[in-house]
Amino acid sequence: MDADAYRPGAGDLVDGCYELSDSLGKGGMAQVWRAREVSDGREIAVKFLRHDSEALHCLDPQEREAELTVRNARFQREARLLGTLDHPGIPELYGSGSHQGMPYIAMRLVNGVSLRTFLDEHSPLPLATAVAVAAQMAHALACAHTLPVVHRDLKPANVMIDDEGRVVLIDFGIAKPLRSDATRYTAHGSTLGTRGYLAPEQILELDPTTRTDVYCFGCIFYELLTGRPPFPLGADSGLTDKHLNEVPLPPSVHAAGIPEAIDDLVLQMLAKKPDQRPYVDEVLAVLGPFAPRSGDPETRPRTHPDPTAPLRRPEELTTCPRAVPVPPPAVSAPVEGEWLEYRTIDRLCARAESEIASGEPGEAAVRLRELTARVRKEWGDRRPVVRRVWQGAADGLRLAGDFGSAARLYQVVDEALIHGDGPAERAERAVTRLRLAECRLTFGELEAAVAAVDTAGRTAAGLPSELANRVEAVRVAVDVQLTARLTDR
């Protein structure tokens, strides 16, 4: 690039705050240096946007300027995202700015090895080690998806295992917030991601959702379990077609001792259609019984680093905070051994509904969440109060910003708790499906929202006016959000 462009060097003092020591490597768009923070002496990583990459040399001046503008914007967005994401599996942001015209990001230094290096040295992995890596990845992804943010470039080279065994997702350079006001920095015809780890919708240049990450994660998990990706990379020109059309063999074909539940999970993660893949917290739920637990012995053969160590020492783990904090309940839930009392639950539902109507779910709404499993267990699926508890819990979670949890509750209401086909049931079903679509819209699933809005409109047309008005009020609200997102595409 420009002859006078800044090139980082050992001993440079960046912005008067960070003294560079040695280069940790560089890619096509960025380079990373180890540095010392002058104020307290701690070691950190400083990532610089490259203005001298080989790809830029191939462009004419006008194209080069346009590409640099896009890269600068992505780099600034990466800094903003790191400042928002708060999880031990995602590097913390310490600062960002520009030094001698070169944008930089200062962040936590991850001392360890890349998952690519780890796999090259230790494959095949014991099942416990493979699941430990996958579970930690899933925890970090769940944090990002709660916002919601899609990483879009998950691959073994973008996963680190630190010296203590913690798994850390790195390089959010092309990550994308799934908000209606998020700016697009991708031109059609420029597929983002890495060959061999692209979801079908990325290959087809469709909008990503959180389940785009789940597909890429599935490719990595497959390799963790078997020592090979679902479709070998090589120079095979048919790789793209395989990701678009071919169903991979179950992992157990390539490695012994893989439980059927893990086999099924991986194949679901690699489904061609995004809506057929699980959400990342559903992945976590399947992994749970197979993950190492506190007090378990070291896995053999031993590896360094040891990804099972943080799970065997759970006191060293922290949890991802909610995107929007929910106040804790002031009153404890009913004692597990006691029968639930109808009048108590009815009053609790009324209080929660009042909170939800005000737009500020509080203690009662939180209490309903604690009772969802119990009311179904004790009273079954057909009593209206059970549906009322689940509906109130889902509404509270939605208003609190926990759209993934709310979506799962709405889905149960739709599939198991609404009975009959009278006008009231049709209205209830339409509203529930609209709310489910509203939650999934947050994760970029636009087509499902379009279908729900269209179906709700037809349903409302055949209902008595009072019920029709209720459906229409929700339909219009969801349609406004949908229109904003479609306009932004």
C-alpha positions as CSV (number, residue, x, y, z in Angstrom):
1,M,0.0,0.0,0.0
2,D,1.1,3.5,0.6
3,A,4.9,3.8,1.1
4,D,4.4,5.9,4.2
5,A,1.8,3.6,5.9
6,Y,2.7,2.7,9.5
7,R,4.2,-0.7,10.0
8,P,4.3,-1.9,13.7
9,G,7.6,-2.8,15.2
10,A,9.0,-4.1,18.5
11,G,9.4,-1.3,21.0
12,D,6.7,1.0,19.4
13,L,4.5,2.8,21.9
14,V,1.0,2.7,20.6
15,D,-1.1,5.7,21.5
16,G,1.1,6.2,24.5
17,C,-0.4,3.2,26.2
18,Y,0.8,-0.1,24.7
19,E,4.4,-1.0,24.1
20,L,4.8,-3.7,21.4
21,S,7.1,-6.6,22.0
22,D,6.7,-9.3,19.3
23,S,4.5,-10.2,16.4
24,L,2.0,-13.0,17.0
25,G,1.0,-13.4,13.4
26,K,-1.0,-11.9,10.6
27,G,-3.7,-12.7,8.2
28,G,-5.2,-11.1,5.1
29,M,-6.8,-8.2,6.9
30,A,-5.1,-7.9,10.3
31,Q,-1.9,-8.5,12.3
32,V,-1.6,-9.2,16.0
33,W,1.2,-8.1,18.4
34,R,2.0,-9.0,21.9
35,A,2.3,-5.8,24.0
36,R,2.7,-4.5,27.5
37,E,0.2,-2.1,28.9
38,V,2.3,0.8,30.3
39,S,-0.1,1.7,33.1
40,D,0.1,-1.6,34.9
41,G,2.6,-3.8,33.1
42,R,0.1,-6.5,32.1
43,E,0.6,-8.4,28.8
44,I,-2.1,-7.8,26.2
45,A,-2.7,-8.3,22.5
46,V,-2.9,-5.4,20.0
47,K,-4.6,-6.1,16.7
48,F,-3.9,-3.8,13.8
49,L,-5.9,-3.5,10.6
50,R,-3.5,-4.1,7.6
51,H,-3.3,-1.5,4.9
52,D,-0.5,-3.4,3.1
53,S,-2.2,-6.8,2.5
54,E,-1.5,-8.6,-0.7
55,A,-5.2,-8.6,-1.8
56,L,-5.2,-4.8,-1.8
57,H,-2.3,-4.6,-4.2
58,C,-4.4,-6.2,-6.9
59,L,-7.0,-3.4,-6.8
60,D,-7.0,-0.1,-8.7
61,P,-6.8,3.1,-6.5
62,Q,-10.6,3.6,-6.5
63,E,-11.4,0.0,-5.6
64,R,-8.6,0.0,-3.0
65,E,-10.1,3.1,-1.3
66,A,-13.5,1.5,-1.3
67,E,-12.2,-1.8,0.1
68,L,-10.3,0.1,2.9
69,T,-13.4,2.0,3.8
70,V,-15.3,-1.3,4.3
71,R,-12.4,-2.9,6.2
72,N,-12.1,0.1,8.5
73,A,-15.9,0.0,9.2
74,R,-15.7,-3.8,10.0
75,F,-12.7,-3.2,12.3
76,Q,-14.5,-0.5,14.2
77,R,-17.6,-2.8,14.5
78,E,-15.4,-5.6,15.9
79,A,-14.2,-3.2,18.6
80,R,-17.7,-2.3,19.5
81,L,-18.8,-5.9,19.6
82,L,-15.9,-6.9,21.9
83,G,-16.9,-4.1,24.2
84,T,-20.4,-5.5,24.4
85,L,-19.7,-9.3,24.7
86,D,-18.8,-10.3,28.3
87,H,-17.7,-13.9,28.6
88,P,-14.5,-15.7,29.6
89,G,-14.7,-17.5,26.2
90,I,-14.5,-14.1,24.3
91,P,-11.5,-11.7,24.6
92,E,-12.2,-8.6,26.6
93,L,-11.7,-5.2,24.9
94,Y,-9.2,-3.0,26.7
95,G,-9.2,-0.1,24.2
96,S,-9.2,0.9,20.6
97,G,-8.2,3.8,18.4
98,S,-5.8,4.8,15.6
99,H,-2.0,5.0,15.8
100,Q,-0.3,6.9,13.0
101,G,-3.3,6.3,10.8
102,M,-3.5,2.6,11.6
103,P,-6.7,1.4,13.4
104,Y,-6.0,-0.9,16.4
105,I,-7.8,-2.9,19.0
106,A,-6.3,-3.7,22.4
107,M,-7.7,-6.9,24.0
108,R,-7.0,-9.8,26.4
109,L,-4.0,-11.8,25.3
110,V,-4.8,-15.5,25.0
111,N,-1.7,-17.5,25.8
112,G,-2.1,-21.0,24.4
113,V,-2.6,-22.8,21.1
114,S,-5.2,-22.6,18.3
115,L,-7.6,-25.4,18.0
116,R,-6.1,-26.1,14.6
117,T,-2.7,-26.7,16.2
118,F,-4.3,-28.7,19.1
119,L,-6.1,-31.0,16.6
120,D,-3.0,-31.5,14.5
121,E,-1.1,-32.6,17.6
122,H,-3.6,-34.6,19.5
123,S,-6.2,-36.2,17.1
124,P,-8.0,-38.4,17.6
125,L,-9.3,-36.9,20.8
126,P,-11.0,-38.8,23.7
127,L,-14.7,-38.2,23.7
128,A,-14.5,-36.3,27.0
129,T,-12.0,-33.9,25.5
130,A,-13.9,-33.3,22.3
131,V,-17.1,-32.6,24.3
132,A,-15.3,-30.3,26.7
133,V,-14.1,-28.2,23.8
134,A,-17.5,-28.2,22.2
135,A,-19.3,-27.3,25.4
136,Q,-17.0,-24.3,26.1
137,M,-17.4,-23.1,22.5
138,A,-21.2,-23.4,22.9
139,H,-21.2,-21.3,26.1
140,A,-19.3,-18.5,24.4
141,L,-21.5,-18.7,21.3
142,A,-24.6,-18.6,23.5
143,C,-23.4,-15.3,24.9
144,A,-22.9,-13.8,21.5
145,H,-26.2,-15.1,20.2
146,T,-28.1,-13.6,23.1
147,L,-27.3,-10.1,21.8
148,P,-27.7,-11.4,19.0
149,V,-24.4,-11.5,17.1
150,V,-23.3,-14.0,14.5
151,H,-19.6,-14.8,14.3
152,R,-19.7,-15.9,10.7
153,D,-16.1,-17.3,10.6
154,L,-16.0,-20.2,13.0
155,K,-13.1,-22.5,12.2
156,P,-10.3,-24.3,14.2
157,A,-7.9,-21.4,13.5
158,N,-10.3,-19.0,15.1
159,V,-10.7,-21.0,18.4
160,M,-7.9,-20.8,21.0
161,I,-7.3,-23.1,24.0
162,D,-5.4,-21.2,26.6
163,D,-2.8,-22.7,28.9
164,E,-5.4,-23.5,31.6
165,G,-7.7,-25.3,29.1
166,R,-10.2,-22.5,28.6
167,V,-11.6,-22.3,25.1
168,V,-11.8,-18.8,23.6
169,L,-13.4,-17.6,20.3
170,I,-11.3,-15.1,18.5
171,D,-11.5,-12.9,15.4
172,F,-14.9,-11.3,15.3
173,G,-13.7,-9.3,12.3
174,I,-16.7,-10.3,10.1
175,A,-19.1,-10.8,13.0
176,K,-22.5,-9.3,12.3
177,P,-25.1,-7.9,14.8
178,L,-28.6,-9.2,13.9
179,R,-30.4,-5.8,14.3
180,S,-32.6,-4.0,11.9
181,D,-30.2,-1.0,12.1
182,A,-27.0,-3.0,11.6
183,T,-25.1,-1.7,8.6
184,R,-24.2,-4.2,5.8
185,Y,-20.5,-4.3,5.0
186,T,-20.7,-7.2,2.5
187,A,-21.2,-6.7,-1.2
188,H,-23.1,-9.4,-3.1
189,G,-20.6,-11.7,-4.8
190,S,-18.1,-11.6,-1.9
191,T,-18.8,-14.6,0.3
192,L,-17.5,-14.2,3.9
193,G,-16.2,-17.1,5.9
194,T,-13.7,-19.9,5.3
195,R,-13.8,-22.6,2.7
196,G,-14.8,-25.9,4.3
197,Y,-16.6,-24.3,7.2
198,L,-19.2,-22.3,5.3
199,A,-22.9,-22.9,6.0
200,P,-25.0,-23.4,2.8
201,E,-26.7,-20.0,3.2
202,Q,-23.3,-18.4,3.3
203,I,-22.3,-20.1,0.1
204,L,-25.6,-18.9,-1.5
205,E,-25.0,-15.3,-0.1
206,L,-28.2,-15.3,2.0
207,D,-28.6,-13.4,5.2
208,P,-27.0,-15.2,8.2
209,T,-28.8,-16.2,11.4
210,T,-27.5,-17.6,14.6
211,R,-28.0,-21.0,13.2
212,T,-25.5,-20.2,10.5
213,D,-22.9,-20.3,13.3
214,V,-24.4,-23.7,14.4
215,Y,-23.6,-25.2,11.0
216,C,-19.9,-24.0,11.2
217,F,-19.8,-25.2,14.8
218,G,-21.1,-28.6,13.6
219,C,-18.2,-28.8,11.1
220,I,-15.7,-28.2,14.0
221,F,-17.4,-30.6,16.3
222,Y,-17.3,-33.3,13.7
223,E,-13.6,-32.8,13.4
224,L,-13.2,-32.8,17.2
225,L,-14.9,-36.2,17.3
226,T,-13.3,-37.9,14.2
227,G,-10.1,-36.0,13.4
228,R,-11.5,-35.0,10.0
229,P,-14.0,-32.4,8.8
230,P,-17.4,-33.7,7.5
231,F,-16.3,-33.1,3.9
232,P,-12.5,-33.3,3.5
233,L,-10.9,-30.1,2.2
234,G,-8.2,-31.0,-0.3
235,A,-8.4,-29.6,-3.8
236,D,-11.8,-31.2,-4.5
237,S,-13.8,-28.9,-6.7
238,G,-17.0,-30.6,-5.4
239,L,-16.6,-29.3,-1.8
240,T,-19.1,-26.5,-2.3
241,D,-21.7,-28.9,-3.8
242,K,-21.2,-31.3,-0.9
243,H,-21.9,-28.6,1.7
244,L,-25.0,-27.6,-0.3
245,N,-26.4,-31.0,-1.0
246,E,-24.6,-34.0,0.5
247,V,-25.5,-35.4,4.0
248,P,-22.3,-36.3,5.8
249,L,-21.7,-39.7,7.3
250,P,-22.4,-40.0,11.1
251,P,-19.2,-39.3,13.1
252,S,-19.4,-42.8,14.5
253,V,-18.5,-44.2,11.1
254,H,-15.1,-42.7,11.5
255,A,-14.5,-43.1,15.3
256,A,-15.6,-45.7,17.8
257,G,-17.4,-44.9,21.0
258,I,-19.5,-41.9,19.9
259,P,-22.9,-42.1,21.6
260,E,-26.0,-42.1,19.4
261,A,-27.2,-38.8,20.9
262,I,-24.0,-37.1,19.9
263,D,-24.2,-38.6,16.4
264,D,-27.7,-37.3,16.0
265,L,-26.8,-33.9,17.4
266,V,-23.9,-33.4,14.9
267,L,-26.1,-34.3,11.9
268,Q,-28.8,-31.9,13.1
269,M,-26.2,-29.1,13.4
270,L,-25.2,-29.9,9.8
271,A,-28.7,-29.8,8.4
272,K,-28.8,-27.9,5.1
273,K,-31.8,-25.7,6.1
274,P,-31.2,-23.3,9.0
275,D,-34.6,-23.9,10.6
276,Q,-33.8,-27.6,10.9
277,R,-30.7,-27.0,13.0
278,P,-30.8,-26.6,16.9
279,Y,-30.1,-23.4,18.6
280,V,-26.8,-23.3,20.4
281,D,-28.4,-23.7,23.9
282,E,-30.1,-26.8,22.6
283,V,-26.7,-28.1,21.6
284,L,-25.5,-27.4,25.2
285,A,-28.5,-29.4,26.6
286,V,-27.4,-32.5,24.6
287,L,-23.7,-32.1,25.5
288,G,-24.4,-31.7,29.2
289,P,-24.6,-35.4,30.2
290,F,-21.4,-36.2,28.2
291,A,-19.3,-33.4,29.5
292,P,-16.7,-33.8,32.2
293,R,-17.9,-33.0,35.7
294,S,-16.4,-31.6,38.9
295,G,-14.2,-34.1,40.5
296,D,-13.7,-36.3,37.4
297,P,-10.2,-37.7,36.9
298,E,-8.0,-36.4,34.2
299,T,-8.8,-37.7,30.7
300,R,-6.4,-40.2,29.1
301,P,-4.4,-39.7,27.1
302,R,-3.4,-36.4,28.7
303,T,-3.1,-33.3,26.5
304,H,-1.6,-29.9,27.1
305,P,-3.5,-27.7,27.3
306,D,-6.3,-29.8,28.9
307,P,-9.8,-28.5,27.8
308,T,-11.4,-30.8,30.4
309,A,-9.8,-28.9,33.3
310,P,-12.2,-25.9,33.5
311,L,-15.2,-28.3,33.6
312,R,-13.6,-30.5,36.2
313,R,-12.9,-27.4,38.2
314,P,-16.2,-25.5,37.6
315,E,-15.4,-22.9,40.3
316,E,-13.1,-21.3,37.7
317,L,-15.9,-20.8,35.2
318,T,-18.1,-17.7,35.0
319,T,-21.5,-17.5,33.3
320,C,-22.6,-15.2,30.5
321,P,-24.8,-12.3,31.8
322,R,-28.1,-11.7,30.1
323,A,-28.3,-9.0,27.5
324,V,-30.9,-7.4,29.7
325,P,-30.7,-8.2,33.4
326,V,-33.8,-9.7,34.9
327,P,-34.4,-9.0,38.6
328,P,-34.2,-12.0,40.9
329,P,-37.3,-13.2,42.6
330,A,-37.8,-11.8,46.1
331,V,-39.8,-14.8,47.2
332,S,-38.7,-18.4,46.8
333,A,-40.5,-20.9,44.6
334,P,-42.9,-23.5,46.1
335,V,-41.1,-26.3,47.9
336,E,-40.5,-29.2,45.5
337,G,-42.3,-31.8,47.6
338,E,-45.5,-29.8,48.0
339,W,-48.5,-30.0,45.7
340,L,-49.2,-26.8,43.7
341,E,-52.3,-25.0,44.8
342,Y,-54.6,-23.7,42.0
343,R,-55.6,-20.4,43.7
344,T,-52.0,-19.5,44.4
345,I,-51.0,-20.1,40.8
346,D,-54.0,-18.2,39.5
347,R,-53.1,-15.1,41.6
348,L,-49.5,-15.4,40.5
349,C,-50.6,-15.5,36.8
350,A,-52.7,-12.4,37.4
351,R,-49.8,-10.5,38.9
352,A,-47.5,-11.6,36.1
353,E,-50.0,-10.5,33.5
354,S,-50.3,-7.1,35.1
355,E,-46.5,-6.7,35.1
356,I,-46.3,-7.8,31.4
357,A,-49.1,-5.4,30.4
358,S,-47.1,-2.5,32.0
359,G,-44.1,-3.6,29.8
360,E,-41.9,-4.3,32.9
361,P,-41.9,-8.0,33.9
362,G,-41.0,-8.4,37.6
363,E,-41.0,-10.9,40.4
364,A,-44.3,-12.7,39.4
365,A,-43.1,-13.2,35.8
366,V,-39.8,-14.6,37.1
367,R,-41.7,-17.0,39.4
368,L,-43.7,-18.3,36.5
369,R,-40.5,-19.3,34.7
370,E,-39.6,-21.4,37.7
371,L,-42.9,-23.2,37.6
372,T,-43.3,-24.2,33.9
373,A,-41.9,-27.7,34.3
374,R,-43.8,-28.3,37.6
375,V,-47.2,-27.3,36.4
376,R,-47.0,-29.6,33.4
377,K,-45.7,-32.5,35.5
378,E,-48.4,-32.2,38.2
379,W,-51.4,-31.0,36.1
380,G,-50.7,-32.2,32.5
381,D,-51.1,-30.3,29.3
382,R,-54.8,-29.8,29.1
383,R,-55.6,-27.5,32.0
384,P,-55.9,-23.8,30.9
385,V,-53.8,-22.7,33.9
386,V,-50.8,-24.6,32.6
387,R,-51.0,-22.8,29.3
388,R,-51.4,-19.5,31.2
389,V,-48.2,-20.2,33.2
390,W,-46.2,-21.0,30.1
391,Q,-47.6,-18.1,28.2
392,G,-46.9,-15.6,31.0
393,A,-43.3,-17.0,31.4
394,A,-42.7,-16.7,27.7
395,D,-44.1,-13.1,27.5
396,G,-41.9,-12.1,30.5
397,L,-38.7,-13.5,28.9
398,R,-39.5,-11.8,25.6
399,L,-39.9,-8.4,27.2
400,A,-36.7,-9.0,29.2
401,G,-34.8,-9.6,26.0
402,D,-34.2,-13.3,26.4
403,F,-35.6,-14.2,23.0
404,G,-34.1,-17.7,22.7
405,S,-35.7,-18.9,26.0
406,A,-39.0,-17.2,25.2
407,A,-39.0,-18.9,21.7
408,R,-38.7,-22.3,23.3
409,L,-41.6,-21.7,25.6
410,Y,-43.8,-20.3,22.9
411,Q,-43.1,-23.4,20.8
412,V,-44.2,-25.7,23.6
413,V,-47.4,-23.6,24.0
414,D,-48.1,-23.9,20.3
415,E,-47.3,-27.6,19.9
416,A,-48.6,-29.0,23.2
417,L,-50.7,-26.6,25.3
418,I,-53.4,-25.2,22.9
419,H,-56.2,-27.7,22.3
420,G,-59.2,-27.5,20.1
421,D,-60.0,-25.4,17.0
422,G,-62.6,-23.0,18.2
423,P,-62.3,-19.2,17.5
424,A,-60.6,-18.6,20.9
425,E,-58.1,-21.4,20.3
426,R,-57.4,-20.2,16.7
427,A,-56.7,-16.7,18.0
428,E,-54.5,-18.0,20.8
429,R,-52.5,-20.1,18.3
430,A,-52.1,-17.2,15.9
431,V,-50.8,-14.8,18.7
432,T,-48.4,-17.5,20.0
433,R,-47.0,-18.1,16.6
434,L,-46.6,-14.4,16.0
435,R,-44.7,-14.0,19.2
436,L,-42.5,-17.1,18.3
437,A,-41.8,-15.5,15.0
438,E,-41.0,-12.2,16.7
439,C,-38.4,-13.9,18.8
440,R,-36.8,-15.7,15.9
441,L,-36.9,-12.5,13.9
442,T,-34.3,-11.2,16.4
443,F,-32.0,-14.1,15.2
444,G,-32.5,-13.1,11.6
445,E,-35.1,-15.7,10.6
446,L,-37.1,-13.5,8.3
447,E,-38.9,-16.1,6.2
448,A,-40.6,-17.7,9.2
449,A,-41.8,-14.2,10.3
450,V,-43.2,-13.5,6.8
451,A,-45.2,-16.8,6.9
452,A,-46.5,-16.2,10.4
453,V,-47.6,-12.6,9.6
454,D,-49.4,-13.8,6.4
455,T,-51.1,-16.7,8.2
456,A,-52.2,-14.6,11.1
457,G,-53.8,-12.1,8.7
458,R,-55.9,-14.9,7.1
459,T,-56.8,-16.3,10.6
460,A,-57.9,-12.9,11.9
461,A,-60.2,-12.4,8.8
462,G,-62.3,-15.4,10.0
463,L,-62.6,-14.5,13.7
464,P,-65.2,-12.6,15.6
465,S,-64.2,-8.9,15.9
466,E,-62.9,-8.9,19.5
467,L,-60.6,-11.9,18.8
468,A,-59.6,-10.5,15.4
469,N,-58.6,-7.2,16.9
470,R,-56.4,-9.0,19.4
471,V,-54.6,-11.0,16.7
472,E,-54.3,-7.9,14.4
473,A,-52.7,-5.8,17.2
474,V,-49.9,-8.3,17.5
475,R,-49.7,-9.0,13.8
476,V,-49.2,-5.3,13.0
477,A,-46.5,-5.0,15.7
478,V,-44.5,-7.9,14.3
479,D,-45.1,-6.8,10.7
480,V,-43.5,-3.4,11.6
481,Q,-40.4,-5.1,12.9
482,L,-40.3,-7.4,9.9
483,T,-40.6,-4.6,7.4
484,A,-37.7,-2.8,9.0
485,R,-35.5,-5.8,8.7
486,L,-36.6,-6.5,5.1
487,T,-35.9,-2.9,4.2
488,D,-32.4,-3.2,5.6
489,R,-31.5,-6.3,3.5
